[in-house]
Amino acid sequence: MHRSSRYIAAASLLAIFAIFLIYNFQVSGEYPQKMQAAAQLCKVRSGPGYEFDVVATLSQDEVVIVLGMVETEEHLTWYRIDQKTLRHSVSSKEYYVRSDLLTLYGDTQK
């Protein structure tokens, strides 16, 4: 295989990978948003999915700032949390909570 063919193949693979990431991890919404934990105990993970480590927990009604939303290929929605609003956490680059475990701050309908 010629050198230019390898570069084209590598560029094509990178483009396919980028499209995969964009399609599977779409971030949208109006953020930042103040939200509170709706469940008695919410696990905060290092990424948007069950395969990521638990790096913190939230108690019911604990308030956090949501920075964004990610929908995974499993059709689960996860909120990306601002680390500064977590009381206790393990060092991680990002923090995520499953979207059904949080409600808008001050929302009394639970």
MMTF fields as JSON, N, C-alpha, C and O atoms, coordinates in Angstrom:
{
  "mmtfVersion": "1.0.0",
  "mmtfProducer": "UNKNOWN",
  "numBonds": 439,
  "numAtoms": 440,
  "numGroups": 110,
  "numChains": 1,
  "numModels": 1,
  "chainsPerModel": [1],
  "groupsPerChain": [110],
  "chainIdList": ["A"],
  "bondAtomList": [4, 2, 8, 6, 12, 10, 16, 14, 20, 18, 24, 22, 28, 26, 32, 30, 36, 34, 40, 38, 44, 42, 48, 46, 52, 50, 56, 54, 60, 58, 64, 62, 68, 66, 72, 70, 76, 74, 80, 78, 84, 82, 88, 86, 92, 90, 96, 94, 100, 98, 104, 102, 108, 106, 112, 110, 116, 114, 120, 118, 124, 122, 128, 126, 132, 130, 136, 134, 140, 138, 144, 142, 148, 146, 152, 150, 156, 154, 160, 158, 164, 162, 168, 166, 172, 170, 176, 174, 180, 178, 184, 182, 188, 186, 192, 190, 196, 194, 200, 198, 204, 202, 208, 206, 212, 210, 216, 214, 220, 218, 224, 222, 228, 226, 232, 230, 236, 234, 240, 238, 244, 242, 248, 246, 252, 250, 256, 254, 260, 258, 264, 262, 268, 266, 272, 270, 276, 274, 280, 278, 284, 282, 288, 286, 292, 290, 296, 294, 300, 298, 304, 302, 308, 306, 312, 310, 316, 314, 320, 318, 324, 322, 328, 326, 332, 330, 336, 334, 340, 338, 344, 342, 348, 346, 352, 350, 356, 354, 360, 358, 364, 362, 368, 366, 372, 370, 376, 374, 380, 378, 384, 382, 388, 386, 392, 390, 396, 394, 400, 398, 404, 402, 408, 406, 412, 410, 416, 414, 420, 418, 424, 422, 428, 426, 432, 430, 436, 434],
  "bondOrderList": [1, 1, 1, 1, 1, 1, 1, 1, 1, 1, 1, 1, 1, 1, 1, 1, 1, 1, 1, 1, 1, 1, 1, 1, 1, 1, 1, 1, 1, 1, 1, 1, 1, 1, 1, 1, 1, 1, 1, 1, 1, 1, 1, 1, 1, 1, 1, 1, 1, 1, 1, 1, 1, 1, 1, 1, 1, 1, 1, 1, 1, 1, 1, 1, 1, 1, 1, 1, 1, 1, 1, 1, 1, 1, 1, 1, 1, 1, 1, 1, 1, 1, 1, 1, 1, 1, 1, 1, 1, 1, 1, 1, 1, 1, 1, 1, 1, 1, 1, 1, 1, 1, 1, 1, 1, 1, 1, 1, 1],
  "groupList": [{"groupName": "MET", "atomNameList": ["N", "CA", "C", "O"], "elementList": ["N", "C", "C", "O"], "formalChargeList": [0, 0, 0, 0], "bondAtomList": [1, 0, 2, 1, 3, 2], "bondOrderList": [1, 1, 2], "singleLetterCode": "M", "chemCompType": "L-PEPTIDE LINKING"}, {"groupName": "HIS", "atomNameList": ["N", "CA", "C", "O"], "elementList": ["N", "C", "C", "O"], "formalChargeList": [0, 0, 0, 0], "bondAtomList": [1, 0, 2, 1, 3, 2], "bondOrderList": [1, 1, 2], "singleLetterCode": "H", "chemCompType": "L-PEPTIDE LINKING"}, {"groupName": "ARG", "atomNameList": ["N", "CA", "C", "O"], "elementList": ["N", "C", "C", "O"], "formalChargeList": [0, 0, 0, 0], "bondAtomList": [1, 0, 2, 1, 3, 2], "bondOrderList": [1, 1, 2], "singleLetterCode": "R", "chemCompType": "L-PEPTIDE LINKING"}, {"groupName": "SER", "atomNameList": ["N", "CA", "C", "O"], "elementList": ["N", "C", "C", "O"], "formalChargeList": [0, 0, 0, 0], "bondAtomList": [1, 0, 2, 1, 3, 2], "bondOrderList": [1, 1, 2], "singleLetterCode": "S", "chemCompType": "L-PEPTIDE LINKING"}, {"groupName": "TYR", "atomNameList": ["N", "CA", "C", "O"], "elementList": ["N", "C", "C", "O"], "formalChargeList": [0, 0, 0, 0], "bondAtomList": [1, 0, 2, 1, 3, 2], "bondOrderList": [1, 1, 2], "singleLetterCode": "Y", "chemCompType": "L-PEPTIDE LINKING"}, {"groupName": "ILE", "atomNameList": ["N", "CA", "C", "O"], "elementList": ["N", "C", "C", "O"], "formalChargeList": [0, 0, 0, 0], "bondAtomList": [1, 0, 2, 1, 3, 2], "bondOrderList": [1, 1, 2], "singleLetterCode": "I", "chemCompType": "L-PEPTIDE LINKING"}, {"groupName": "ALA", "atomNameList": ["N", "CA", "C", "O"], "elementList": ["N", "C", "C", "O"], "formalChargeList": [0, 0, 0, 0], "bondAtomList": [1, 0, 2, 1, 3, 2], "bondOrderList": [1, 1, 2], "singleLetterCode": "A", "chemCompType": "L-PEPTIDE LINKING"}, {"groupName": "LEU", "atomNameList": ["N", "CA", "C", "O"], "elementList": ["N", "C", "C", "O"], "formalChargeList": [0, 0, 0, 0], "bondAtomList": [1, 0, 2, 1, 3, 2], "bondOrderList": [1, 1, 2], "singleLetterCode": "L", "chemCompType": "L-PEPTIDE LINKING"}, {"groupName": "PHE", "atomNameList": ["N", "CA", "C", "O"], "elementList": ["N", "C", "C", "O"], "formalChargeList": [0, 0, 0, 0], "bondAtomList": [1, 0, 2, 1, 3, 2], "bondOrderList": [1, 1, 2], "singleLetterCode": "F", "chemCompType": "L-PEPTIDE LINKING"}, {"groupName": "ASN", "atomNameList": ["N", "CA", "C", "O"], "elementList": ["N", "C", "C", "O"], "formalChargeList": [0, 0, 0, 0], "bondAtomList": [1, 0, 2, 1, 3, 2], "bondOrderList": [1, 1, 2], "singleLetterCode": "N", "chemCompType": "L-PEPTIDE LINKING"}, {"groupName": "GLN", "atomNameList": ["N", "CA", "C", "O"], "elementList": ["N", "C", "C", "O"], "formalChargeList": [0, 0, 0, 0], "bondAtomList": [1, 0, 2, 1, 3, 2], "bondOrderList": [1, 1, 2], "singleLetterCode": "Q", "chemCompType": "L-PEPTIDE LINKING"}, {"groupName": "VAL", "atomNameList": ["N", "CA", "C", "O"], "elementList": ["N", "C", "C", "O"], "formalChargeList": [0, 0, 0, 0], "bondAtomList": [1, 0, 2, 1, 3, 2], "bondOrderList": [1, 1, 2], "singleLetterCode": "V", "chemCompType": "L-PEPTIDE LINKING"}, {"groupName": "GLY", "atomNameList": ["N", "CA", "C", "O"], "elementList": ["N", "C", "C", "O"], "formalChargeList": [0, 0, 0, 0], "bondAtomList": [1, 0, 2, 1, 3, 2], "bondOrderList": [1, 1, 2], "singleLetterCode": "G", "chemCompType": "PEPTIDE LINKING"}, {"groupName": "GLU", "atomNameList": ["N", "CA", "C", "O"], "elementList": ["N", "C", "C", "O"], "formalChargeList": [0, 0, 0, 0], "bondAtomList": [1, 0, 2, 1, 3, 2], "bondOrderList": [1, 1, 2], "singleLetterCode": "E", "chemCompType": "L-PEPTIDE LINKING"}, {"groupName": "PRO", "atomNameList": ["N", "CA", "C", "O"], "elementList": ["N", "C", "C", "O"], "formalChargeList": [0, 0, 0, 0], "bondAtomList": [1, 0, 2, 1, 3, 2], "bondOrderList": [1, 1, 2], "singleLetterCode": "P", "chemCompType": "L-PEPTIDE LINKING"}, {"groupName": "LYS", "atomNameList": ["N", "CA", "C", "O"], "elementList": ["N", "C", "C", "O"], "formalChargeList": [0, 0, 0, 0], "bondAtomList": [1, 0, 2, 1, 3, 2], "bondOrderList": [1, 1, 2], "singleLetterCode": "K", "chemCompType": "L-PEPTIDE LINKING"}, {"groupName": "CYS", "atomNameList": ["N", "CA", "C", "O"], "elementList": ["N", "C", "C", "O"], "formalChargeList": [0, 0, 0, 0], "bondAtomList": [1, 0, 2, 1, 3, 2], "bondOrderList": [1, 1, 2], "singleLetterCode": "C", "chemCompType": "L-PEPTIDE LINKING"}, {"groupName": "ASP", "atomNameList": ["N", "CA", "C", "O"], "elementList": ["N", "C", "C", "O"], "formalChargeList": [0, 0, 0, 0], "bondAtomList": [1, 0, 2, 1, 3, 2], "bondOrderList": [1, 1, 2], "singleLetterCode": "D", "chemCompType": "L-PEPTIDE LINKING"}, {"groupName": "THR", "atomNameList": ["N", "CA", "C", "O"], "elementList": ["N", "C", "C", "O"], "formalChargeList": [0, 0, 0, 0], "bondAtomList": [1, 0, 2, 1, 3, 2], "bondOrderList": [1, 1, 2], "singleLetterCode": "T", "chemCompType": "L-PEPTIDE LINKING"}, {"groupName": "TRP", "atomNameList": ["N", "CA", "C", "O"], "elementList": ["N", "C", "C", "O"], "formalChargeList": [0, 0, 0, 0], "bondAtomList": [1, 0, 2, 1, 3, 2], "bondOrderList": [1, 1, 2], "singleLetterCode": "W", "chemCompType": "L-PEPTIDE LINKING"}],
  "groupTypeList": [0, 1, 2, 3, 3, 2, 4, 5, 6, 6, 6, 3, 7, 7, 6, 5, 8, 6, 5, 8, 7, 5, 4, 9, 8, 10, 11, 3, 12, 13, 4, 14, 10, 15, 0, 10, 6, 6, 6, 10, 7, 16, 15, 11, 2, 3, 12, 14, 12, 4, 13, 8, 17, 11, 11, 6, 18, 7, 3, 10, 17, 13, 11, 11, 5, 11, 7, 12, 0, 11, 13, 18, 13, 13, 1, 7, 18, 19, 4, 2, 5, 17, 10, 15, 18, 7, 2, 1, 3, 11, 3, 3, 15, 13, 4, 4, 11, 2, 3, 17, 7, 7, 18, 7, 4, 12, 17, 18, 10, 15],
  "groupIdList": [1, 2, 3, 4, 5, 6, 7, 8, 9, 10, 11, 12, 13, 14, 15, 16, 17, 18, 19, 20, 21, 22, 23, 24, 25, 26, 27, 28, 29, 30, 31, 32, 33, 34, 35, 36, 37, 38, 39, 40, 41, 42, 43, 44, 45, 46, 47, 48, 49, 50, 51, 52, 53, 54, 55, 56, 57, 58, 59, 60, 61, 62, 63, 64, 65, 66, 67, 68, 69, 70, 71, 72, 73, 74, 75, 76, 77, 78, 79, 80, 81, 82, 83, 84, 85, 86, 87, 88, 89, 90, 91, 92, 93, 94, 95, 96, 97, 98, 99, 100, 101, 102, 103, 104, 105, 106, 107, 108, 109, 110],
  "secStructList": [7, 7, 2, 2, 2, 2, 2, 2, 2, 2, 2, 2, 2, 2, 2, 2, 2, 2, 2, 2, 2, 2, 2, 2, 1, 3, 3, 7, 1, 1, 7, 1, 3, 3, 3, 3, 3, 7, 1, 1, 3, 3, 3, 3, 3, 1, 1, 1, 1, 6, 6, 1, 7, 3, 3, 3, 3, 3, 3, 6, 6, 7, 3, 3, 3, 3, 3, 3, 3, 3, 3, 7, 6, 6, 1, 7, 3, 3, 3, 3, 3, 7, 4, 4, 4, 7, 1, 1, 7, 7, 7, 7, 1, 7, 7, 3, 3, 3, 4, 4, 4, 3, 3, 3, 6, 6, 7, 7, 7, 7],
  "xCoordList": [0.855, 0.0, 0.903, 1.873, 0.576, 1.356, 1.118, 0.1, 2.085, 2.005, 0.742, 0.075, 0.399, -0.792, -2.073, -3.044, -2.077, -3.249, -3.437, -4.565, -2.32, -2.419, -2.966, -3.761, -2.538, -3.044, -4.543, -5.287, -4.972, -6.403, -7.193, -8.269, -6.666, -7.346, -7.434, -8.473, -6.347, -6.343, -7.318, -8.038, -7.35, -8.272, -9.718, -10.584, -9.976, -11.331, -11.77, -12.909, -10.866, -11.188, -11.457, -12.378, -10.66, -10.891, -12.241, -12.954, -12.593, -13.882, -15.036, -16.02, -14.92, -15.967, -16.085, -17.194, -14.958, -14.964, -15.614, -16.395, -15.311, -15.904, -17.415, -18.157, -17.872, -19.317, -19.968, -21.053, -19.313, -19.823, -19.99, -21.031, -18.979, -19.053, -20.167, -20.918, -20.269, -21.312, -22.691, -23.579, -22.885, -24.182, -24.554, -25.711, -23.59, -23.885, -23.818, -24.372, -23.179, -23.051, -23.444, -22.602, -24.71, -25.21, -25.473, -26.177, -24.906, -25.098, -26.034, -25.824, -27.054, -28.003, -28.659, -28.421, -29.493, -30.247, -29.736, -28.733, -30.445, -30.059, -29.381, -30.03, -28.099, -27.322, -26.379, -26.046, -25.927, -26.108, -27.527, -28.243, -27.911, -29.252, -29.136, -28.427, -29.817, -29.806, -30.831, -32.003, -30.368, -31.244, -30.988, -29.994, -31.905, -31.761, -32.027, -32.766, -31.403, -31.551, -32.979, -33.497, -33.612, -34.981, -35.045, -36.065, -33.962, -33.921, -33.198, -32.465, -33.418, -32.794, -31.269, -30.582, -30.745, -29.304, -29.057, -29.564, -28.282, -27.949, -26.461, -25.648, -26.102, -24.694, -24.212, -24.839, -23.099, -22.457, -21.315, -20.485, -21.274, -20.287, -19.29, -19.547, -18.158, -17.097, -17.378, -16.605, -18.459, -18.855, -20.318, -20.946, -20.879, -22.311, -22.658, -22.893, -22.687, -23.046, -22.726, -21.935, -23.364, -23.163, -21.754, -21.295, -21.079, -19.734, -18.68, -17.545, -19.052, -18.125, -18.169, -19.193, -17.032, -16.907, -17.806, -18.066, -18.277, -18.999, -17.947, -17.053, -18.054, -17.051, -17.625, -16.883, -18.946, -19.601, -21.038, -21.52, -21.71, -23.146, -23.845, -23.237, -25.127, -25.975, -27.071, -27.627, -27.38, -28.506, -29.755, -29.662, -30.923, -32.18, -32.231, -31.876, -32.67, -32.818, -31.49, -31.49, -30.367, -29.079, -29.057, -29.464, -28.588, -28.615, -27.268, -26.208, -27.337, -26.15, -26.411, -27.552, -25.336, -25.443, -25.186, -24.155, -26.141, -26.017, -25.432, -25.933, -24.365, -23.669, -24.074, -23.836, -24.683, -25.069, -25.779, -25.926, -26.219, -26.971, -26.382, -26.019, -26.288, -25.738, -26.712, -27.184, -27.013, -27.827, -26.915, -26.239, -26.893, -26.009, -26.699, -27.893, -25.93, -26.497, -27.523, -28.317, -27.514, -28.522, -29.808, -30.733, -29.874, -31.028, -31.273, -32.413, -30.197, -30.279, -29.736, -28.771, -30.363, -29.925, -29.217, -29.704, -28.063, -27.236, -26.967, -26.767, -26.962, -26.615, -25.155, -24.698, -24.438, -23.056, -23.111, -23.702, -22.496, -22.586, -21.33, -20.222, -21.513, -20.39, -19.767, -20.433, -18.51, -17.812, -17.795, -17.792, -17.782, -17.73, -18.979, -18.947, -20.074, -21.302, -21.453, -22.429, -20.496, -20.54, -19.875, -18.804, -20.505, -19.929, -18.673, -17.653, -18.749, -17.62, -17.499, -18.503, -16.278, -16.087, -14.661, -13.739, -14.512, -13.205, -12.763, -13.599, -11.483, -10.97, -11.382, -11.144, -11.994, -12.428, -12.472, -12.602, -12.365, -12.446, -13.884, -14.134, -14.83, -16.235, -17.099, -16.678, -18.311, -19.242, -20.627, -21.116, -21.261, -22.562, -23.55, -23.179, -24.833, -25.936, -27.029, -27.303, -27.649, -28.768, -29.868, -30.193, -30.428, -31.353, -32.625, -33.175, -33.104, -34.341, -34.136, -35.101, -32.894, -32.61, -32.542, -32.359, -32.687, -32.651, -33.927, -34.528, -34.335, -35.464, -35.012, -34.002, -35.768, -35.454, -35.485, -36.333, -34.587, -34.516, -35.81, -36.295, -36.364, -37.606, -38.857, -39.961, -38.723, -39.889, -40.473, -39.826, -41.702, -42.337, -43.038, -43.486, -43.153, -43.832, -42.834, -41.965, -42.945, -42.039, -42.818, -42.236],
  "yCoordList": [-1.171, 0.0, 1.237, 1.309, 2.193, 3.423, 4.305, 4.196, 5.184, 6.092, 6.955, 7.128, 7.495, 8.35, 7.546, 8.076, 6.296, 5.443, 5.208, 5.149, 5.072, 4.894, 6.144, 6.054, 7.313, 8.563, 8.716, 9.151, 8.361, 8.441, 7.463, 7.799, 6.254, 5.256, 5.733, 5.587, 6.3, 6.805, 7.967, 8.034, 8.874, 10.01, 9.531, 10.074, 8.529, 7.976, 7.352, 7.535, 6.615, 6.009, 7.075, 6.934, 8.136, 9.227, 9.89, 10.21, 10.096, 10.707, 9.82, 10.315, 8.531, 7.589, 7.595, 7.591, 7.604, 7.643, 8.929, 8.884, 10.072, 11.35, 11.331, 11.81, 10.79, 10.693, 9.791, 10.098, 8.684, 7.788, 8.527, 8.406, 9.287, 10.025, 11.069, 11.202, 11.797, 12.824, 12.179, 12.685, 11.075, 10.414, 9.807, 9.888, 9.203, 8.476, 9.313, 8.903, 10.446, 11.288, 12.718, 13.616, 12.913, 14.227, 15.051, 14.608, 16.251, 17.156, 18.268, 18.872, 18.534, 19.58, 20.171, 19.71, 21.203, 21.8, 23.171, 23.655, 23.787, 25.095, 24.909, 24.568, 25.133, 24.885, 26.044, 26.746, 26.287, 25.484, 25.575, 26.547, 24.554, 24.43, 23.917, 22.944, 24.556, 24.112, 22.996, 23.16, 21.842, 20.689, 20.072, 20.378, 19.193, 18.528, 17.043, 16.607, 16.27, 14.816, 14.439, 14.92, 13.588, 13.167, 11.829, 11.486, 11.087, 9.77, 9.876, 10.832, 8.885, 8.883, 8.866, 9.499, 8.136, 8.08, 7.998, 7.097, 8.934, 8.968, 8.736, 9.384, 7.821, 7.562, 8.515, 8.651, 9.161, 10.042, 9.235, 8.681, 9.17, 8.337, 9.193, 10.363, 8.597, 9.309, 9.463, 10.106, 8.89, 8.999, 8.657, 8.195, 8.88, 8.657, 7.192, 6.81, 6.376, 4.97, 4.164, 4.576, 2.996, 2.126, 1.536, 1.105, 1.518, 0.944, 1.855, 1.431, 3.102, 4.047, 3.933, 3.582, 4.238, 4.152, 5.155, 6.249, 4.762, 5.676, 6.531, 5.998, 7.869, 8.775, 9.678, 10.402, 9.637, 10.436, 9.948, 9.163, 10.424, 10.161, 11.46, 12.378, 11.514, 12.647, 12.137, 11.062, 12.901, 12.592, 13.262, 14.217, 12.75, 13.32, 14.815, 15.251, 15.593, 17.054, 17.809, 19.038, 17.113, 17.796, 18.533, 17.979, 19.766, 20.63, 20.586, 20.653, 20.472, 20.478, 21.368, 21.711, 21.727, 22.464, 21.491, 20.821, 21.42, 20.562, 21.397, 22.478, 20.884, 21.608, 21.161, 21.874, 19.987, 19.483, 18.156, 17.59, 17.667, 16.418, 15.555, 16.061, 14.255, 13.313, 12.155, 11.609, 11.778, 10.587, 9.526, 9.756, 8.349, 7.271, 6.408, 6.556, 5.512, 4.63, 3.668, 3.083, 3.498, 2.664, 3.451, 2.947, 4.682, 5.577, 5.987, 6.215, 6.078, 6.603, 8.02, 8.318, 8.893, 10.273, 10.494, 10.088, 11.142, 11.431, 12.919, 13.552, 13.49, 14.89, 14.995, 14.241, 15.934, 16.212, 17.251, 18.318, 16.935, 17.737, 18.581, 18.139, 19.797, 20.661, 20.12, 20.049, 19.743, 19.139, 20.057, 19.579, 21.36, 22.318, 22.25, 22.689, 21.705, 21.633, 20.312, 20.123, 19.397, 18.13, 18.289, 18.888, 17.755, 17.845, 17.0, 17.461, 15.762, 14.829, 14.117, 13.703, 13.974, 13.24, 12.736, 13.268, 11.688, 11.17, 11.968, 12.395, 12.167, 12.921, 12.267, 11.079, 13.049, 12.585, 13.794, 14.928, 13.555, 14.661, 15.135, 16.325, 14.196, 14.527, 13.762, 12.753, 14.262, 13.689, 13.622, 14.623, 12.458, 12.254, 11.573, 10.73, 11.968, 11.342, 11.025, 11.825, 9.862, 9.492, 10.539, 10.95, 10.963, 12.1, 11.889, 12.855, 10.658, 10.433, 10.534, 10.443, 10.719, 10.838, 12.291, 12.553, 13.233, 14.656, 15.352, 14.965, 16.38, 17.224, 18.675, 19.0, 19.536, 20.963, 21.439, 21.005, 22.31, 22.841, 23.553, 24.392, 23.211, 23.83, 23.18, 23.581, 22.179, 21.472, 20.586, 19.641, 20.892, 20.139, 18.892, 18.102, 18.683, 17.49, 16.356, 16.345, 15.392, 14.242, 12.973, 11.888],
  "zCoordList": [0.0, 0.0, 0.0, 0.755, -0.844, -0.94, 0.269, 0.953, 0.517, 1.663, 1.598, 2.618, 0.433, 0.312, 0.56, 1.101, 0.175, 0.424, 1.918, 2.407, 2.643, 4.091, 4.763, 5.698, 4.286, 4.851, 4.595, 5.474, 3.404, 3.072, 3.93, 4.424, 4.111, 4.941, 6.386, 7.028, 6.895, 8.271, 8.432, 9.428, 7.472, 7.527, 7.467, 8.153, 6.658, 6.558, 7.876, 8.308, 8.513, 9.806, 10.863, 11.668, 10.862, 11.81, 11.571, 12.522, 10.314, 9.986, 10.443, 10.992, 10.223, 10.652, 12.172, 12.706, 12.867, 14.325, 14.831, 15.781, 14.22, 14.617, 14.419, 15.277, 13.312, 13.058, 14.106, 14.6, 14.444, 15.479, 16.804, 17.45, 17.213, 18.474, 18.451, 19.417, 17.362, 17.258, 17.313, 18.0, 16.603, 16.561, 17.916, 18.33, 18.603, 19.827, 21.088, 22.107, 21.07, 22.252, 21.908, 21.882, 21.65, 21.276, 22.524, 23.431, 22.571, 23.695, 23.24, 22.187, 24.023, 23.646, 24.878, 25.994, 24.679, 25.768, 26.165, 25.641, 27.102, 27.615, 28.967, 29.957, 28.998, 30.205, 30.445, 29.49, 31.671, 32.875, 33.434, 33.198, 34.169, 34.743, 36.181, 36.436, 37.103, 38.498, 38.657, 38.317, 39.186, 39.364, 40.728, 41.387, 41.144, 42.436, 42.29, 41.408, 43.181, 43.163, 43.547, 44.555, 42.756, 43.005, 43.732, 44.329, 43.678, 44.325, 45.665, 45.917, 46.51, 47.831, 47.733, 48.535, 46.746, 46.519, 45.021, 44.353, 44.494, 43.061, 42.89, 43.55, 42.014, 41.727, 40.635, 39.584, 40.905, 39.933, 39.319, 40.04, 37.991, 37.302, 36.527, 36.244, 36.191, 35.478, 33.986, 33.276, 33.51, 32.109, 31.962, 32.915, 30.769, 30.543, 30.267, 29.12, 31.32, 31.147, 32.386, 33.234, 32.474, 33.635, 33.688, 34.745, 32.552, 32.524, 33.159, 33.376, 33.456, 34.071, 35.598, 36.184, 36.22, 37.68, 38.397, 37.895, 39.584, 40.461, 41.168, 41.824, 41.034, 41.6, 42.685, 43.349, 42.868, 43.906, 44.039, 43.222, 45.08, 45.238, 45.612, 46.162, 45.303, 45.685, 46.599, 46.373, 47.621, 48.497, 47.93, 47.159, 48.319, 47.836, 48.129, 49.225, 47.155, 47.189, 47.157, 47.231, 47.05, 46.916, 45.573, 44.552, 45.577, 44.395, 43.669, 44.29, 42.341, 41.494, 40.28, 39.97, 39.611, 38.353, 37.212, 37.172, 36.281, 35.111, 33.975, 33.666, 33.355, 32.294, 30.895, 29.92, 30.795, 29.486, 29.588, 30.672, 28.442, 28.38, 27.276, 26.214, 27.525, 26.558, 26.417, 27.414, 25.169, 24.929, 24.356, 23.354, 24.995, 24.555, 23.507, 23.243, 22.922, 21.904, 22.495, 21.759, 23.825, 24.491, 24.727, 25.363, 24.221, 24.349, 25.797, 26.203, 26.57, 27.927, 27.909, 27.205, 28.691, 28.769, 30.095, 31.15, 30.024, 31.193, 31.241, 30.204, 32.453, 32.645, 33.086, 33.944, 32.49, 32.905, 34.018, 33.853, 35.145, 36.372, 36.558, 36.253, 37.06, 37.421, 38.704, 39.737, 38.642, 39.781, 40.993, 42.128, 40.775, 41.889, 42.77, 43.92, 42.245, 43.033, 43.785, 44.51, 43.618, 44.338, 45.7, 45.806, 46.738, 48.09, 48.214, 48.727, 47.743, 47.834, 46.5, 45.919, 46.013, 44.761, 44.66, 45.277, 43.858, 43.498, 42.273, 41.476, 42.124, 40.987, 39.669, 39.451, 38.808, 37.502, 36.578, 37.04, 35.279, 34.327, 34.153, 33.958, 34.224, 34.03, 35.027, 35.591, 35.231, 36.205, 35.571, 35.047, 35.614, 34.977, 35.921, 36.738, 35.782, 36.517, 35.502, 34.607, 35.641, 34.758, 34.899, 36.013, 33.806, 33.791, 34.605, 35.133, 34.72, 35.469, 36.983, 37.743, 37.425, 38.849, 39.314, 40.503, 38.385, 38.729, 38.271, 37.269, 39.01, 38.616, 38.674, 39.298, 38.019, 38.082, 39.521, 40.301, 39.874, 41.23, 41.575, 40.816, 42.728, 43.188, 42.645, 43.015, 41.772, 41.21, 42.298, 42.75, 42.721, 43.809, 43.352, 44.183, 42.032, 41.52, 41.454, 40.583, 42.371, 42.403, 42.311, 42.322]
}
